[in-house]
Amino acid sequence: MAGILATGRAPVFAQGTTVHWLRWNDFVPASDQLLRKELLPAAEKALGIKINLETVNGNDLQPRITSAIQSGSGPDIIMLFNNHPQIYSESVIDLSDIAGRVSEAEDGYYDLCKSNSADGQKWISLPWTIVGAMIAYRKSWFDEIGSSTFPDTWEKYREVGKKLKAQGRPIGQTLGHTFGDAPTFSYPYMWSWGGTEVERDGKTVNINKKEVIESVKFMTAFWKEAHDEGGLAWDDTNNNRAFLSQTICATLNGASIYIESLRNPDKYITEKGAQLKTDIQHSPLPKGPAGQFAMHTYFSHVIPNYSKNQDGAKALLKWVHTKANYEPWFVSQKGFATPPTHEWEKHKLWEEDKVMAPFKIAGLLGQTPGYPLPSSGKKAAEVLTKYIITDMYAKAIQGAPAEDSVKWAEVELKKVYS
């Protein structure tokens, strides 16, 4: 690649090669604009190929790859979330060569990248980024009810949330079938109470125990007392809109809410006439009886083995992951996306806005579905895509006894892990 860029000569591909790249509609619109207007035209010139960039709602990506693999045709590069690549490991090409180059050049990948993107023998997807999940909250509203720092335990968060909801300022959270905010809340919450979907042997399902039942009972009361109860039906955009319209006091999210308030400072004004951006802070999830945990939304790309443009697709991934090309995209994210390697922790962007500081090391702190297993394999990916953990809590909130909700999850998990 260095030779190609130095000479300005494009590699030789079949005449008229077009690489179809399918991604989500980025929550930072400036980044999609940068791709379309600057980065991809530069890539086309450098590589001598045509690039067809298609963006869709994030929840539509998994149905698209499933359909494409079943039909044997579709995009050449597809973005996937979390451990979803594990589901398609036999239907995508080996990207170990590119992953190895990026890792060597950038001080190594975070462990969670390998857990989600490697299957034990090869890299089945190429890590793209990690979107840190933190609680965005209204600092002044918390101060008003005597919480000068964000609550560090679930019990404290429940009490603060109860007071704020009484003032018409509830917590906003989704437990719906949406790829980001629901699992990045429900999984760490369960772990913090001592629950896991499977034991360390990778076979034993032991979710039906006192600690998990207690977590469900607590969540059911916590939801009614402190949350916007309509959140069960939300996707990953509803809480953004609710926070920006100032109808909720806090929500687990990436940094997109804060970044939008920066982008349009005069559009979002508090009830006291201040710019909303001055009243947003970020905090990790509270700790529970078993400790404090996090799960972050992970992004990577696969090349399906049906692709007739595999060489062009690999060349594009190599090009976009070259530091000089990746950096403008990373900067356009303003910290919403954390790169997958340690090298970027040293970037000056993290020093420019202290509100974004908690996101700097998101890649170091997150666990992956299937925890405590070291690798988030195909079975854990199936559990995630079926929303079993999220639904365990949602069912209880909707009226099922906690014991029945946990028993349901146990049965569903055994179908996967047996």
C-alpha positions as CSV (number, residue, x, y, z in Angstrom):
1,M,0.0,0.0,0.0
2,A,2.9,2.4,0.8
3,G,4.2,1.7,-2.7
4,I,0.9,2.4,-4.3
5,L,0.4,5.6,-2.5
6,A,4.0,6.7,-3.2
7,T,3.8,6.1,-7.0
8,G,0.2,7.3,-7.4
9,R,-0.4,4.2,-9.6
10,A,-3.5,2.2,-8.9
11,P,-3.3,-1.6,-8.4
12,V,-4.6,-3.7,-11.3
13,F,-8.2,-4.9,-10.9
14,A,-10.7,-6.1,-13.4
15,Q,-11.8,-3.3,-15.6
16,G,-14.9,-1.6,-14.2
17,T,-14.5,-3.2,-10.7
18,T,-17.1,-1.7,-8.3
19,V,-16.9,-2.4,-4.6
20,H,-20.3,-2.2,-2.8
21,W,-19.8,-1.1,0.8
22,L,-22.8,-1.4,3.1
23,R,-22.7,0.6,6.4
24,W,-25.1,2.1,8.9
25,N,-26.3,5.7,8.8
26,D,-23.8,7.2,11.2
27,F,-25.0,8.9,14.3
28,V,-22.4,11.6,13.5
29,P,-23.7,12.7,10.0
30,A,-20.5,14.7,9.4
31,S,-18.6,11.4,9.1
32,D,-20.8,10.0,6.4
33,Q,-20.4,13.3,4.5
34,L,-16.6,13.1,4.8
35,L,-16.7,9.5,3.4
36,R,-18.8,10.4,0.4
37,K,-17.2,13.8,-0.4
38,E,-13.5,13.3,0.4
39,L,-12.3,9.9,1.5
40,L,-14.0,7.6,-1.0
41,P,-13.2,9.8,-4.0
42,A,-9.6,9.7,-2.9
43,A,-9.7,5.9,-2.5
44,E,-11.2,5.5,-6.0
45,K,-8.4,7.5,-7.4
46,A,-5.7,5.7,-5.4
47,L,-7.1,2.2,-6.1
48,G,-8.6,2.5,-9.5
49,I,-12.0,1.2,-8.5
50,K,-15.5,2.5,-8.2
51,I,-17.0,2.5,-4.7
52,N,-20.7,2.2,-4.1
53,L,-21.4,3.3,-0.5
54,E,-24.8,2.4,0.8
55,T,-26.0,3.4,4.3
56,V,-29.0,1.9,6.1
57,N,-30.5,2.0,9.6
58,G,-28.2,0.0,11.9
59,N,-31.0,-2.5,12.8
60,D,-31.2,-3.4,9.1
61,L,-27.6,-4.6,8.7
62,Q,-28.1,-8.1,10.0
63,P,-31.2,-8.9,7.9
64,R,-29.3,-7.6,4.9
65,I,-26.3,-9.9,5.4
66,T,-28.5,-12.9,6.1
67,S,-30.4,-12.3,2.9
68,A,-27.2,-11.7,0.9
69,I,-25.6,-14.9,2.1
70,Q,-28.7,-17.0,1.5
71,S,-29.0,-15.6,-2.1
72,G,-25.2,-15.7,-2.8
73,S,-25.1,-12.1,-3.9
74,G,-25.0,-8.6,-2.3
75,P,-22.6,-6.1,-0.9
76,D,-18.8,-6.8,-1.0
77,I,-18.1,-5.2,2.4
78,I,-20.7,-5.3,5.2
79,M,-20.6,-3.6,8.6
80,L,-21.7,-5.7,11.5
81,F,-22.2,-5.0,15.2
82,N,-20.8,-6.6,18.3
83,N,-20.2,-10.3,17.9
84,H,-22.6,-10.8,14.9
85,P,-19.6,-11.8,12.6
86,Q,-19.4,-15.0,14.6
87,I,-22.7,-16.1,13.2
88,Y,-21.4,-15.9,9.6
89,S,-17.8,-17.2,10.2
90,E,-18.2,-19.9,7.5
91,S,-19.5,-17.5,5.0
92,V,-16.9,-14.7,5.1
93,I,-13.3,-14.5,4.0
94,D,-10.2,-14.6,6.2
95,L,-9.0,-11.0,7.0
96,S,-6.1,-12.0,9.2
97,D,-3.5,-10.5,6.8
98,I,-5.0,-7.0,7.1
99,A,-5.8,-7.3,10.8
100,G,-2.2,-8.3,11.4
101,R,-0.8,-5.3,9.6
102,V,-3.1,-2.9,11.4
103,S,-2.4,-4.4,14.8
104,E,1.4,-4.3,14.3
105,A,1.3,-0.7,13.0
106,E,-1.0,0.6,15.8
107,D,0.2,-1.0,19.1
108,G,-2.2,-3.9,19.0
109,Y,-6.0,-4.4,19.1
110,Y,-8.0,-4.3,22.3
111,D,-9.0,-7.7,23.7
112,L,-12.7,-7.1,23.0
113,C,-11.9,-6.8,19.2
114,K,-10.3,-10.2,19.1
115,S,-13.2,-11.7,21.1
116,N,-15.8,-10.3,18.6
117,S,-13.8,-10.6,15.4
118,A,-11.7,-13.7,15.6
119,D,-12.9,-17.3,15.7
120,G,-9.9,-19.0,17.1
121,Q,-8.2,-19.6,13.8
122,K,-8.6,-16.4,11.8
123,W,-10.0,-12.9,11.8
124,I,-13.4,-13.2,10.3
125,S,-14.1,-9.4,10.4
126,L,-11.8,-6.4,10.5
127,P,-12.2,-4.2,13.6
128,W,-13.5,-0.7,12.7
129,T,-14.4,1.1,15.9
130,I,-15.8,0.9,19.4
131,V,-18.6,3.2,20.4
132,G,-18.3,3.7,24.2
133,A,-21.5,3.3,26.2
134,M,-21.7,5.9,28.9
135,I,-24.6,7.5,30.8
136,A,-25.3,11.0,29.5
137,Y,-27.0,13.0,32.2
138,R,-28.1,16.6,33.0
139,K,-25.6,17.8,35.6
140,S,-27.8,20.7,36.9
141,W,-30.9,18.5,37.4
142,F,-28.9,16.0,39.4
143,D,-27.4,18.9,41.4
144,E,-30.9,20.2,42.2
145,I,-31.9,17.1,44.0
146,G,-28.6,16.8,45.9
147,S,-26.6,14.5,43.7
148,S,-23.5,16.5,43.0
149,T,-21.7,13.4,41.5
150,F,-23.3,10.7,39.5
151,P,-24.6,7.8,41.6
152,D,-22.1,5.0,41.8
153,T,-24.4,2.2,42.7
154,W,-27.8,0.9,41.4
155,E,-29.4,1.6,44.7
156,K,-28.3,5.3,44.6
157,Y,-29.2,5.7,41.0
158,R,-32.7,4.3,41.8
159,E,-33.2,6.9,44.6
160,V,-32.0,9.8,42.4
161,G,-34.1,8.6,39.5
162,K,-37.2,8.4,41.7
163,K,-36.8,12.0,42.8
164,L,-36.2,13.2,39.2
165,K,-39.2,11.3,37.8
166,A,-41.4,12.9,40.4
167,Q,-40.3,16.3,38.8
168,G,-41.2,15.0,35.4
169,R,-37.6,14.2,34.5
170,P,-37.4,10.4,34.3
171,I,-34.5,8.2,33.2
172,G,-34.7,7.1,29.5
173,Q,-33.7,3.6,28.6
174,T,-34.6,1.1,25.9
175,L,-35.1,-2.6,26.4
176,G,-36.3,-3.1,22.9
177,H,-34.9,-5.2,20.0
178,T,-32.2,-2.7,19.0
179,F,-28.5,-3.4,18.4
180,G,-26.9,-0.7,20.7
181,D,-28.4,0.7,23.8
182,A,-30.5,-2.3,24.9
183,P,-27.8,-4.9,25.1
184,T,-25.1,-2.5,26.3
185,F,-27.4,-1.8,29.3
186,S,-28.9,-5.2,30.0
187,Y,-25.7,-7.3,29.8
188,P,-23.6,-5.2,32.2
189,Y,-26.5,-4.8,34.5
190,M,-26.9,-8.6,34.8
191,W,-23.1,-9.1,35.2
192,S,-23.1,-6.5,38.0
193,W,-25.5,-8.6,40.0
194,G,-23.4,-11.8,39.5
195,G,-25.3,-13.3,36.6
196,T,-23.9,-14.7,33.3
197,E,-25.5,-16.4,30.4
198,V,-23.1,-19.4,30.6
199,E,-20.4,-20.6,33.0
200,R,-16.7,-20.7,32.2
201,D,-16.9,-24.2,30.8
202,G,-18.9,-22.7,27.9
203,K,-21.7,-25.3,28.4
204,T,-23.4,-24.9,31.7
205,V,-26.3,-22.5,31.8
206,N,-26.7,-21.2,35.4
207,I,-28.8,-18.1,35.0
208,N,-31.7,-19.3,37.1
209,K,-30.3,-18.3,40.5
210,K,-31.0,-16.0,43.3
211,E,-28.7,-13.2,42.1
212,V,-30.3,-12.9,38.7
213,I,-33.9,-13.2,40.1
214,E,-33.0,-10.3,42.5
215,S,-31.7,-8.3,39.6
216,V,-34.9,-8.7,37.7
217,K,-37.0,-7.8,40.8
218,F,-34.9,-4.7,41.3
219,M,-35.1,-3.7,37.7
220,T,-38.9,-4.0,37.7
221,A,-39.3,-1.6,40.6
222,F,-36.5,0.7,39.3
223,W,-38.3,0.9,36.0
224,K,-41.6,1.9,37.4
225,E,-40.2,4.3,40.0
226,A,-37.6,6.1,37.9
227,H,-37.9,5.5,34.1
228,D,-39.9,6.7,31.2
229,E,-42.0,3.5,30.9
230,G,-42.4,3.9,27.2
231,G,-38.8,3.1,26.7
232,L,-39.5,-0.5,26.2
233,A,-40.4,0.2,22.6
234,W,-37.5,2.6,21.8
235,D,-34.8,2.0,19.3
236,D,-31.3,3.6,19.4
237,T,-32.6,7.0,18.2
238,N,-35.5,7.6,20.5
239,N,-33.4,8.3,23.6
240,N,-31.3,10.7,21.7
241,R,-34.4,12.7,20.7
242,A,-35.9,12.5,24.2
243,F,-32.7,13.8,25.8
244,L,-32.3,16.6,23.3
245,S,-35.9,17.6,23.8
246,Q,-35.2,17.6,27.5
247,T,-37.9,15.1,28.6
248,I,-35.4,12.7,30.2
249,C,-32.6,13.3,32.7
250,A,-30.2,10.6,31.8
251,T,-29.7,7.7,29.3
252,L,-27.1,5.1,28.4
253,N,-25.7,6.2,25.0
254,G,-22.7,6.8,22.9
255,A,-21.5,10.4,22.8
256,S,-23.8,11.3,19.9
257,I,-26.2,13.3,22.1
258,Y,-23.4,15.6,23.3
259,I,-21.9,15.8,19.9
260,E,-25.2,16.9,18.4
261,S,-25.5,19.6,21.1
262,L,-22.1,20.8,20.1
263,R,-23.0,20.8,16.4
264,N,-26.1,22.9,17.0
265,P,-25.5,24.9,20.2
266,D,-28.2,27.5,19.6
267,K,-30.8,24.9,18.8
268,Y,-30.7,23.1,22.2
269,I,-31.3,25.6,25.0
270,T,-32.1,24.7,28.6
271,E,-35.0,26.0,30.6
272,K,-32.6,28.5,32.2
273,G,-31.5,29.8,28.8
274,A,-28.1,28.1,28.7
275,Q,-26.8,26.0,25.8
276,L,-27.6,22.4,26.6
277,K,-24.0,21.4,25.8
278,T,-22.8,23.1,29.0
279,D,-25.1,20.8,31.1
280,I,-24.2,17.4,29.8
281,Q,-21.8,15.0,31.6
282,H,-20.9,11.4,31.1
283,S,-20.5,8.5,33.6
284,P,-20.0,4.7,33.5
285,L,-22.9,2.5,34.6
286,P,-23.2,2.1,38.3
287,K,-21.8,-0.9,40.2
288,G,-23.9,-3.7,41.6
289,P,-23.3,-6.4,44.2
290,A,-20.8,-8.2,42.0
291,G,-19.0,-5.2,40.7
292,Q,-19.0,-2.6,37.9
293,F,-19.2,-3.7,34.2
294,A,-19.5,-2.2,30.8
295,M,-20.3,-3.4,27.3
296,H,-19.7,-1.1,24.3
297,T,-21.2,-1.3,20.8
298,Y,-18.5,-2.8,18.5
299,F,-18.3,-2.2,14.8
300,S,-16.4,-4.3,12.2
301,H,-16.5,-5.2,8.5
302,V,-16.8,-8.6,6.8
303,I,-16.2,-9.5,3.2
304,P,-18.7,-12.3,2.3
305,N,-17.1,-15.2,0.3
306,Y,-19.7,-14.8,-2.4
307,S,-18.1,-11.5,-3.4
308,K,-16.6,-11.4,-6.9
309,N,-14.7,-8.3,-6.0
310,Q,-12.7,-9.7,-3.0
311,D,-9.4,-8.2,-4.0
312,G,-10.9,-4.8,-4.5
313,A,-12.8,-5.0,-1.2
314,K,-9.6,-6.0,0.7
315,A,-7.7,-3.2,-1.0
316,L,-10.4,-0.7,0.1
317,L,-10.2,-1.9,3.7
318,K,-6.4,-1.7,3.7
319,W,-6.6,1.8,2.3
320,V,-9.2,3.2,4.7
321,H,-7.3,1.6,7.7
322,T,-4.1,3.4,6.7
323,K,-3.5,5.9,9.6
324,A,-3.4,8.9,7.3
325,N,-6.8,8.0,5.8
326,Y,-8.5,6.7,9.0
327,E,-7.5,9.8,11.0
328,P,-9.7,12.3,9.3
329,W,-12.7,10.0,9.8
330,F,-11.8,9.5,13.5
331,V,-11.5,13.3,14.0
332,S,-14.8,13.9,12.4
333,Q,-16.4,11.6,15.0
334,K,-15.2,13.9,17.8
335,G,-14.8,10.9,20.2
336,F,-18.1,9.2,19.5
337,A,-16.0,6.4,18.0
338,T,-12.9,5.0,19.7
339,P,-10.5,3.3,17.3
340,P,-9.8,-0.4,17.9
341,T,-6.1,-0.1,18.7
342,H,-4.1,1.3,21.6
343,E,-2.2,3.7,19.3
344,W,-5.1,6.2,19.2
345,E,-5.2,6.7,23.0
346,K,-2.4,9.2,22.5
347,H,-4.3,11.3,20.0
348,K,-4.6,15.0,20.8
349,L,-8.4,14.8,20.2
350,W,-8.9,13.4,23.7
351,E,-7.3,16.5,25.3
352,E,-9.6,19.0,23.5
353,D,-12.8,18.3,25.4
354,K,-12.9,17.0,29.0
355,V,-16.5,16.0,28.7
356,M,-15.4,13.3,26.2
357,A,-12.5,12.1,28.4
358,P,-14.4,9.0,29.7
359,F,-14.6,7.6,26.2
360,K,-10.9,7.6,25.6
361,I,-10.3,4.1,27.0
362,A,-13.7,2.5,26.3
363,G,-11.9,-0.3,24.4
364,L,-10.0,-1.2,27.6
365,L,-13.0,-1.6,29.8
366,G,-15.8,-3.3,28.0
367,Q,-16.7,-7.0,28.2
368,T,-18.3,-9.0,25.4
369,P,-21.4,-11.1,25.1
370,G,-20.6,-14.6,26.5
371,Y,-18.6,-13.2,29.4
372,P,-16.8,-14.8,31.3
373,L,-15.8,-16.8,28.2
374,P,-12.6,-15.3,26.6
375,S,-14.1,-15.4,23.1
376,S,-17.6,-14.2,22.1
377,G,-18.3,-17.1,19.8
378,K,-21.2,-18.2,17.6
379,K,-23.4,-19.3,20.5
380,A,-23.0,-16.0,22.4
381,A,-23.8,-14.2,19.1
382,E,-27.0,-16.2,18.7
383,V,-28.0,-15.3,22.3
384,L,-27.3,-11.6,21.5
385,T,-29.2,-11.6,18.2
386,K,-32.2,-13.2,19.9
387,Y,-32.2,-10.6,22.6
388,I,-32.6,-13.2,25.3
389,I,-30.9,-11.3,28.1
390,T,-32.7,-8.0,27.2
391,D,-36.1,-9.8,27.0
392,M,-35.6,-11.4,30.4
393,Y,-35.9,-8.0,31.9
394,A,-38.5,-6.7,29.5
395,K,-40.8,-9.5,30.2
396,A,-40.8,-8.8,33.9
397,I,-41.3,-5.1,33.4
398,Q,-44.3,-6.0,31.3
399,G,-45.8,-8.0,34.2
400,A,-44.3,-11.5,34.3
401,P,-43.1,-12.7,37.7
402,A,-39.3,-12.4,38.0
403,E,-39.0,-16.1,38.5
404,D,-40.9,-16.8,35.3
405,S,-38.8,-14.4,33.3
406,V,-35.6,-16.0,34.5
407,K,-36.9,-19.5,33.9
408,W,-37.8,-18.4,30.3
409,A,-34.3,-17.1,29.8
410,E,-32.9,-20.4,31.2
411,V,-34.9,-22.5,28.7
412,E,-33.9,-20.3,25.8
413,L,-30.2,-20.3,26.7
414,K,-30.2,-24.0,27.0
415,K,-31.5,-24.3,23.5
416,V,-28.4,-22.4,22.3
417,Y,-25.7,-23.9,24.6
418,S,-26.9,-27.5,24.8
